[in-house]
Amino acid sequence: MELKATAGNAVELRPHQVAWMVNHQRASVWVLVKKVPTKNAAQQIFLFHGDKAVDLKMEGLTAVEPAYHAEGHFDWQHIIDLICPR
């Protein structure tokens, strides 16, 4: 699980982080991004599987479909179920 925070749409993944996620993309590898609140928008959470790491680094939040996205209130149980399926 890679944890990131951003105020915009760019996600600052380092090249070695992207490479590790791509190499382990068949495993439960995830990027959780918190978009910090602004005066016009509540905080948001985005969850991406590691196989989206390259696109996420290159394109940012708006161009990649997340496995989970919520604004304001987050369903943490759903997030855990995605990360650790039973």
N, CA, C and O atoms as a Tinker XYZ file with bonds, in Angstrom:
   344  protein
     1  N      0.857000   -1.168000    0.000000    73     2
     2  CA     0.000000    0.000000    0.000000    64     1     3
     3  C      0.902000    1.230000    0.000000    63     2     4     5
     4  O      1.731000    1.423000    0.889000    81     3
     5  N      0.715000    2.034000   -1.005000    73     3     6
     6  CA     1.421000    3.304000   -1.083000    64     5     7
     7  C      0.415000    4.388000   -0.734000    63     6     8     9
     8  O     -0.661000    4.451000   -1.329000    81     7
     9  N      0.749000    5.231000    0.215000    73     7    10
    10  CA    -0.136000    6.305000    0.653000    64     9    11
    11  C      0.375000    7.639000    0.133000    63    10    12    13
    12  O      1.550000    7.972000    0.293000    81    11
    13  N     -0.511000    8.394000   -0.488000    73    11    14
    14  CA    -0.151000    9.692000   -1.047000    64    13    15
    15  C     -1.208000   10.722000   -0.691000    63    14    16    17
    16  O     -2.367000   10.382000   -0.452000    81    15
    17  N     -0.803000   11.974000   -0.659000    73    15    18
    18  CA    -1.735000   13.094000   -0.476000    64    17    19
    19  C     -1.428000   14.120000   -1.557000    63    18    20    21
    20  O     -0.277000   14.313000   -1.948000    81    19
    21  N     -2.481000   14.770000   -2.028000    73    19    22
    22  CA    -2.308000   15.772000   -3.073000    64    21    23
    23  C     -3.366000   16.857000   -2.918000    63    22    24    25
    24  O     -4.452000   16.614000   -2.392000    81    23
    25  N     -3.034000   18.042000   -3.377000    73    23    26
    26  CA    -4.005000   19.129000   -3.397000    64    25    27
    27  C     -4.599000   19.279000   -4.799000    63    26    28    29
    28  O     -5.654000   19.890000   -4.972000    81    27
    29  N     -3.914000   18.717000   -5.793000    73    27    30
    30  CA    -4.381000   18.806000   -7.176000    64    29    31
    31  C     -4.716000   17.435000   -7.719000    63    30    32    33
    32  O     -5.245000   16.583000   -7.004000    81    31
    33  N     -4.407000   17.228000   -8.980000    73    31    34
    34  CA    -4.688000   15.943000   -9.616000    64    33    35
    35  C     -3.444000   15.090000   -9.829000    63    34    36    37
    36  O     -3.558000   13.900000  -10.124000    81    35
    37  N     -2.263000   15.674000   -9.686000    73    35    38
    38  CA    -1.018000   14.932000   -9.866000    64    37    39
    39  C     -0.752000   14.059000   -8.643000    63    38    40    41
    40  O     -0.999000   14.467000   -7.508000    81    39
    41  N     -0.244000   12.856000   -8.891000    73    39    42
    42  CA     0.144000   11.933000   -7.824000    64    41    43
    43  C      1.633000   11.692000   -7.963000    63    42    44    45
    44  O      2.087000   11.158000   -8.975000    81    43
    45  N      2.384000   12.076000   -6.966000    73    43    46
    46  CA     3.844000   12.011000   -7.017000    64    45    47
    47  C      4.362000   10.634000   -6.617000    63    46    48    49
    48  O      4.774000   10.420000   -5.477000    81    47
    49  N      4.337000    9.720000   -7.556000    73    47    50
    50  CA     4.943000    8.401000   -7.367000    64    49    51
    51  C      6.361000    8.450000   -7.920000    63    50    52    53
    52  O      6.580000    8.958000   -9.020000    81    51
    53  N      7.318000    7.930000   -7.171000    73    51    54
    54  CA     8.703000    7.893000   -7.643000    64    53    55
    55  C      8.880000    6.711000   -8.602000    63    54    56    57
    56  O      8.146000    5.727000   -8.517000    81    55
    57  N      9.845000    6.808000   -9.504000    73    55    58
    58  CA    10.042000    5.725000  -10.474000    64    57    59
    59  C     10.203000    4.342000   -9.846000    63    58    60    61
    60  O      9.680000    3.362000  -10.377000    81    59
    61  N     10.913000    4.249000   -8.730000    73    59    62
    62  CA    11.099000    2.923000   -8.120000    64    61    63
    63  C      9.786000    2.419000   -7.506000    63    62    64    65
    64  O      9.571000    1.208000   -7.438000    81    63
    65  N      8.913000    3.316000   -7.063000    73    63    66
    66  CA     7.605000    2.893000   -6.547000    64    65    67
    67  C      6.736000    2.347000   -7.681000    63    66    68    69
    68  O      6.080000    1.317000   -7.529000    81    67
    69  N      6.738000    3.032000   -8.796000    73    67    70
    70  CA     5.975000    2.579000   -9.958000    64    69    71
    71  C      6.503000    1.224000  -10.428000    63    70    72    73
    72  O      5.719000    0.313000  -10.695000    81    71
    73  N      7.817000    1.087000  -10.529000    73    71    74
    74  CA     8.421000   -0.167000  -10.982000    64    73    75
    75  C      8.055000   -1.319000  -10.046000    63    74    76    77
    76  O      7.732000   -2.413000  -10.507000    81    75
    77  N      8.104000   -1.081000   -8.748000    73    75    78
    78  CA     7.776000   -2.139000   -7.783000    64    77    79
    79  C      6.318000   -2.561000   -7.950000    63    78    80    81
    80  O      6.016000   -3.754000   -7.940000    81    79
    81  N      5.414000   -1.594000   -8.101000    73    79    82
    82  CA     3.994000   -1.923000   -8.252000    64    81    83
    83  C      3.725000   -2.678000   -9.553000    63    82    84    85
    84  O      2.918000   -3.608000   -9.573000    81    83
    85  N      4.382000   -2.292000  -10.616000    73    83    86
    86  CA     4.211000   -2.991000  -11.889000    64    85    87
    87  C      4.744000   -4.421000  -11.775000    63    86    88    89
    88  O      4.110000   -5.356000  -12.264000    81    87
    89  N      5.890000   -4.596000  -11.143000    73    87    90
    90  CA     6.479000   -5.934000  -10.984000    64    89    91
    91  C      5.642000   -6.840000  -10.095000    63    90    92    93
    92  O      5.713000   -8.062000  -10.222000    81    91
    93  N      4.851000   -6.264000   -9.199000    73    91    94
    94  CA     4.041000   -7.037000   -8.257000    64    93    95
    95  C      2.536000   -6.853000   -8.492000    63    94    96    97
    96  O      1.734000   -7.047000   -7.579000    81    95
    97  N      2.161000   -6.479000   -9.712000    73    95    98
    98  CA     0.772000   -6.117000   -9.991000    64    97    99
    99  C     -0.219000   -7.268000   -9.845000    63    98   100   101
   100  O     -1.424000   -7.024000   -9.776000    81    99
   101  N      0.243000   -8.488000   -9.796000    73    99   102
   102  CA    -0.674000   -9.621000   -9.592000    64   101   103
   103  C     -0.988000   -9.824000   -8.113000    63   102   104   105
   104  O     -1.859000  -10.620000   -7.763000    81   103
   105  N     -0.294000   -9.120000   -7.266000    73   103   106
   106  CA    -0.526000   -9.207000   -5.822000    64   105   107
   107  C     -1.503000   -8.104000   -5.396000    63   106   108   109
   108  O     -1.976000   -7.322000   -6.220000    81   107
   109  N     -1.785000   -8.062000   -4.131000    73   107   110
   110  CA    -2.653000   -7.020000   -3.585000    64   109   111
   111  C     -1.801000   -5.771000   -3.331000    63   110   112   113
   112  O     -1.387000   -5.499000   -2.204000    81   111
   113  N     -1.553000   -5.024000   -4.404000    73   111   114
   114  CA    -0.713000   -3.829000   -4.384000    64   113   115
   115  C     -1.612000   -2.643000   -4.702000    63   114   116   117
   116  O     -2.324000   -2.656000   -5.707000    81   115
   117  N     -1.584000   -1.613000   -3.852000    73   115   118
   118  CA    -2.541000   -0.520000   -3.966000    64   117   119
   119  C     -1.898000    0.841000   -3.750000    63   118   120   121
   120  O     -0.857000    0.958000   -3.104000    81   119
   121  N     -2.536000    1.864000   -4.300000    73   119   122
   122  CA    -2.189000    3.267000   -4.041000    64   121   123
   123  C     -3.445000    3.927000   -3.492000    63   122   124   125
   124  O     -4.486000    3.944000   -4.147000    81   123
   125  N     -3.338000    4.469000   -2.289000    73   123   126
   126  CA    -4.439000    5.198000   -1.664000    64   125   127
   127  C     -4.054000    6.674000   -1.656000    63   126   128   129
   128  O     -3.038000    7.057000   -1.075000    81   127
   129  N     -4.870000    7.492000   -2.300000    73   127   130
   130  CA    -4.584000    8.922000   -2.431000    64   129   131
   131  C     -5.659000    9.715000   -1.708000    63   130   132   133
   132  O     -6.853000    9.531000   -1.945000    81   131
   133  N     -5.222000   10.595000   -0.829000    73   131   134
   134  CA    -6.140000   11.535000   -0.184000    64   133   135
   135  C     -5.975000   12.877000   -0.886000    63   134   136   137
   136  O     -4.881000   13.439000   -0.941000    81   135
   137  N     -7.074000   13.370000   -1.416000    73   135   138
   138  CA    -7.067000   14.716000   -1.999000    64   137   139
   139  C     -7.557000   15.644000   -0.906000    63   138   140   141
   140  O     -8.694000   15.537000   -0.448000    81   139
   141  N     -6.693000   16.553000   -0.493000    73   139   142
   142  CA    -6.985000   17.400000    0.657000    64   141   143
   143  C     -8.138000   18.355000    0.352000    63   142   144   145
   144  O     -8.326000   18.764000   -0.793000    81   143
   145  N     -8.901000   18.702000    1.375000    73   143   146
   146  CA   -10.052000   19.576000    1.147000    64   145   147
   147  C     -9.624000   20.992000    0.773000    63   146   148   149
   148  O     -8.557000   21.469000    1.158000    81   147
   149  N    -10.486000   21.636000    0.019000    73   147   150
   150  CA   -10.306000   23.047000   -0.321000    64   149   151
   151  C    -11.565000   23.789000    0.110000    63   150   152   153
   152  O    -12.505000   23.173000    0.612000    81   151
   153  N    -11.590000   25.087000   -0.079000    73   151   154
   154  CA   -12.784000   25.836000    0.312000    64   153   155
   155  C    -13.984000   25.479000   -0.567000    63   154   156   157
   156  O    -15.127000   25.724000   -0.179000    81   155
   157  N    -13.735000   24.901000   -1.752000    73   155   158
   158  CA   -14.812000   24.543000   -2.671000    64   157   159
   159  C    -15.142000   23.055000   -2.719000    63   158   160   161
   160  O    -16.143000   22.666000   -3.320000    81   159
   161  N    -14.317000   22.218000   -2.094000    73   159   162
   162  CA   -14.534000   20.768000   -2.187000    64   161   163
   163  C    -14.102000   20.072000   -0.898000    63   162   164   165
   164  O    -13.121000   20.457000   -0.261000    81   163
   165  N    -14.853000   19.047000   -0.536000    73   163   166
   166  CA   -14.511000   18.237000    0.635000    64   165   167
   167  C    -13.320000   17.332000    0.298000    63   166   168   169
   168  O    -12.965000   17.159000   -0.867000    81   167
   169  N    -12.721000   16.768000    1.330000    73   167   170
   170  CA   -11.629000   15.830000    1.084000    64   169   171
   171  C    -12.154000   14.609000    0.330000    63   170   172   173
   172  O    -13.326000   14.248000    0.434000    81   171
   173  N    -11.266000   13.994000   -0.423000    73   171   174
   174  CA   -11.629000   12.835000   -1.217000    64   173   175
   175  C    -10.598000   11.730000   -1.021000    63   174   176   177
   176  O     -9.439000   11.993000   -0.700000    81   175
   177  N    -11.037000   10.500000   -1.217000    73   175   178
   178  CA   -10.153000    9.341000   -1.171000    64   177   179
   179  C    -10.287000    8.617000   -2.506000    63   178   180   181
   180  O    -11.390000    8.410000   -3.012000    81   179
   181  N     -9.138000    8.235000   -3.065000    73   179   182
   182  CA    -9.082000    7.444000   -4.291000    64   181   183
   183  C     -8.246000    6.210000   -3.998000    63   182   184   185
   184  O     -7.189000    6.309000   -3.376000    81   183
   185  N     -8.711000    5.048000   -4.440000    73   183   186
   186  CA    -7.959000    3.808000   -4.288000    64   185   187
   187  C     -7.738000    3.216000   -5.675000    63   186   188   189
   188  O     -8.683000    2.998000   -6.434000    81   187
   189  N     -6.468000    2.961000   -5.988000    73   187   190
   190  CA    -6.086000    2.410000   -7.285000    64   189   191
   191  C     -5.305000    1.128000   -7.085000    63   190   192   193
   192  O     -4.470000    1.044000   -6.184000    81   191
   193  N     -5.565000    0.126000   -7.917000    73   191   194
   194  CA    -4.749000   -1.077000   -7.894000    64   193   195
   195  C     -3.385000   -0.726000   -8.480000    63   194   196   197
   196  O     -3.269000    0.185000   -9.300000    81   195
   197  N     -2.367000   -1.448000   -8.058000    73   195   198
   198  CA    -0.998000   -1.183000   -8.496000    64   197   199
   199  C     -0.785000   -1.276000   -9.989000    63   198   200   201
   200  O      0.149000   -0.669000  -10.512000    81   199
   201  N     -1.633000   -2.028000  -10.701000    73   199   202
   202  CA    -1.466000   -2.118000  -12.153000    64   201   203
   203  C     -1.798000   -0.804000  -12.857000    63   202   204   205
   204  O     -1.572000   -0.680000  -14.061000    81   203
   205  N     -2.322000    0.163000  -12.138000    73   203   206
   206  CA    -2.622000    1.488000  -12.694000    64   205   207
   207  C     -1.528000    2.516000  -12.364000    63   206   208   209
   208  O     -1.681000    3.701000  -12.662000    81   207
   209  N     -0.430000    2.065000  -11.753000    73   207   210
   210  CA     0.601000    2.987000  -11.259000    64   209   211
   211  C      1.212000    3.857000  -12.363000    63   210   212   213
   212  O      1.397000    5.058000  -12.168000    81   211
   213  N      1.519000    3.274000  -13.498000    73   211   214
   214  CA     2.130000    4.049000  -14.588000    64   213   215
   215  C      1.170000    5.139000  -15.056000    63   214   216   217
   216  O      1.553000    6.303000  -15.171000    81   215
   217  N     -0.076000    4.758000  -15.324000    73   215   218
   218  CA    -1.065000    5.740000  -15.783000    64   217   219
   219  C     -1.324000    6.801000  -14.722000    63   218   220   221
   220  O     -1.475000    7.979000  -15.045000    81   219
   221  N     -1.375000    6.394000  -13.472000    73   219   222
   222  CA    -1.601000    7.335000  -12.383000    64   221   223
   223  C     -0.471000    8.351000  -12.305000    63   222   224   225
   224  O     -0.721000    9.544000  -12.135000    81   223
   225  N      0.762000    7.891000  -12.426000    73   223   226
   226  CA     1.926000    8.792000  -12.399000    64   225   227
   227  C      1.897000    9.751000  -13.591000    63   226   228   229
   228  O      2.155000   10.945000  -13.439000    81   227
   229  N      1.583000    9.224000  -14.771000    73   227   230
   230  CA     1.648000   10.031000  -15.987000    64   229   231
   231  C      0.422000   10.919000  -16.191000    63   230   232   233
   232  O      0.550000   12.047000  -16.667000    81   231
   233  N     -0.765000   10.421000  -15.837000    73   231   234
   234  CA    -2.010000   11.108000  -16.171000    64   233   235
   235  C     -2.698000   11.798000  -14.998000    63   234   236   237
   236  O     -3.419000   12.778000  -15.187000    81   235
   237  N     -2.477000   11.288000  -13.785000    73   235   238
   238  CA    -3.100000   11.890000  -12.608000    64   237   239
   239  C     -4.466000   11.329000  -12.293000    63   238   240   241
   240  O     -4.941000   10.411000  -12.961000    81   239
   241  N     -5.090000   11.879000  -11.280000    73   239   242
   242  CA    -6.348000   11.367000  -10.742000    64   241   243
   243  C     -7.506000   11.390000  -11.726000    63   242   244   245
   244  O     -8.325000   10.471000  -11.733000    81   243
   245  N     -7.588000   12.411000  -12.546000    73   243   246
   246  CA    -8.765000   12.574000  -13.397000    64   245   247
   247  C     -8.783000   11.649000  -14.602000    63   246   248   249
   248  O     -9.833000   11.475000  -15.220000    81   247
   249  N     -7.651000   11.052000  -14.953000    73   247   250
   250  CA    -7.573000   10.236000  -16.166000    64   249   251
   251  C     -7.622000    8.733000  -15.893000    63   250   252   253
   252  O     -7.728000    7.946000  -16.833000    81   251
   253  N     -7.549000    8.323000  -14.639000    73   251   254
   254  CA    -7.484000    6.907000  -14.302000    64   253   255
   255  C     -8.699000    6.535000  -13.459000    63   254   256   257
   256  O     -9.036000    7.231000  -12.502000    81   255
   257  N     -9.351000    5.440000  -13.819000    73   255   258
   258  CA   -10.532000    4.977000  -13.088000    64   257   259
   259  C    -10.105000    4.305000  -11.775000    63   258   260   261
   260  O     -9.391000    3.303000  -11.805000    81   259
   261  N    -10.528000    4.838000  -10.637000    73   259   262
   262  CA   -10.160000    4.216000   -9.364000    64   261   263
   263  C    -11.013000    2.985000   -9.061000    63   262   264   265
   264  O    -12.124000    2.842000   -9.571000    81   263
   265  N    -10.480000    2.115000   -8.235000    73   263   266
   266  CA   -11.266000    0.980000   -7.737000    64   265   267
   267  C    -12.295000    1.470000   -6.730000    63   266   268   269
   268  O    -13.343000    0.852000   -6.542000    81   267
   269  N    -11.979000    2.595000   -6.084000    73   267   270
   270  CA   -12.886000    3.193000   -5.101000    64   269   271
   271  C    -12.630000    4.690000   -5.084000    63   270   272   273
   272  O    -11.490000    5.145000   -5.170000    81   271
   273  N    -13.711000    5.444000   -4.970000    73   271   274
   274  CA   -13.609000    6.898000   -4.829000    64   273   275
   275  C    -14.764000    7.368000   -3.957000    63   274   276   277
   276  O    -15.901000    6.928000   -4.128000    81   275
   277  N    -14.468000    8.254000   -3.034000    73   275   278
   278  CA   -15.522000    8.838000   -2.197000    64   277   279
   279  C    -15.114000   10.249000   -1.806000    63   278   280   281
   280  O    -13.934000   10.595000   -1.748000    81   279
   281  N    -16.127000   11.038000   -1.544000    73   279   282
   282  CA   -15.916000   12.425000   -1.124000    64   281   283
   283  C    -16.605000   12.632000    0.216000    63   282   284   285
   284  O    -17.772000   12.285000    0.393000    81   283
   285  N    -15.857000   13.207000    1.162000    73   283   286
   286  CA   -16.430000   13.528000    2.473000    64   285   287
   287  C    -16.441000   12.357000    3.428000    63   286   288   289
   288  O    -15.642000   12.323000    4.364000    81   287
   289  N    -17.322000   11.397000    3.220000    73   287   290
   290  CA   -17.444000   10.221000    4.090000    64   289   291
   291  C    -16.897000    9.004000    3.351000    63   290   292   293
   292  O    -17.215000    8.781000    2.183000    81   291
   293  N    -16.073000    8.220000    4.040000    73   291   294
   294  CA   -15.422000    7.076000    3.412000    64   293   295
   295  C    -15.907000    5.779000    4.031000    63   294   296   297
   296  O    -16.083000    5.686000    5.246000    81   295
   297  N    -16.121000    4.789000    3.196000    73   295   298
   298  CA   -16.523000    3.457000    3.633000    64   297   299
   299  C    -15.260000    2.621000    3.824000    63   298   300   301
   300  O    -14.838000    1.894000    2.925000    81   299
   301  N    -14.668000    2.738000    5.007000    73   299   302
   302  CA   -13.398000    2.068000    5.284000    64   301   303
   303  C    -13.519000    0.553000    5.196000    63   302   304   305
   304  O    -12.566000   -0.113000    4.791000    81   303
   305  N    -14.656000   -0.004000    5.563000    73   303   306
   306  CA   -14.818000   -1.454000    5.466000    64   305   307
   307  C    -14.762000   -1.903000    4.005000    63   306   308   309
   308  O    -14.173000   -2.936000    3.688000    81   307
   309  N    -15.371000   -1.129000    3.132000    73   307   310
   310  CA   -15.323000   -1.455000    1.703000    64   309   311
   311  C    -13.881000   -1.375000    1.176000    63   310   312   313
   312  O    -13.459000   -2.219000    0.385000    81   311
   313  N    -13.142000   -0.368000    1.613000    73   311   314
   314  CA   -11.741000   -0.228000    1.217000    64   313   315
   315  C    -10.939000   -1.437000    1.685000    63   314   316   317
   316  O    -10.162000   -2.001000    0.915000    81   315
   317  N    -11.121000   -1.836000    2.929000    73   315   318
   318  CA   -10.404000   -3.009000    3.458000    64   317   319
   319  C    -10.784000   -4.266000    2.695000    63   318   320   321
   320  O     -9.922000   -5.096000    2.406000    81   319
   321  N    -12.068000   -4.419000    2.362000    73   319   322
   322  CA   -12.516000   -5.584000    1.602000    64   321   323
   323  C    -11.892000   -5.623000    0.207000    63   322   324   325
   324  O    -11.599000   -6.704000   -0.305000    81   323
   325  N    -11.685000   -4.466000   -0.411000    73   323   326
   326  CA   -11.012000   -4.434000   -1.721000    64   325   327
   327  C     -9.545000   -4.827000   -1.600000    63   326   328   329
   328  O     -9.022000   -5.582000   -2.419000    81   327
   329  N     -8.890000   -4.303000   -0.568000    73   327   330
   330  CA    -7.462000   -4.559000   -0.386000    64   329   331
   331  C     -7.188000   -5.996000    0.044000    63   330   332   333
   332  O     -6.234000   -6.621000   -0.418000    81   331
   333  N     -8.031000   -6.511000    0.930000    73   331   334
   334  CA    -7.860000   -7.853000    1.509000    64   333   335
   335  C     -9.110000   -8.682000    1.267000    63   334   336   337
   336  O     -9.890000   -8.905000    2.192000    81   335
   337  N     -9.313000   -9.141000    0.037000    73   335   338
   338  CA   -10.521000   -9.934000   -0.236000    64   337   339
   339  C    -10.513000  -11.238000    0.550000    63   338   340   341
   340  O     -9.463000  -11.830000    0.800000    81   339
   341  N    -11.700000  -11.665000    0.928000    73   339   342
   342  CA   -11.799000  -12.895000    1.725000    64   341   343
   343  C    -11.961000  -14.106000    0.854000    63   342   344
   344  O    -12.059000  -15.223000    1.362000    81   343
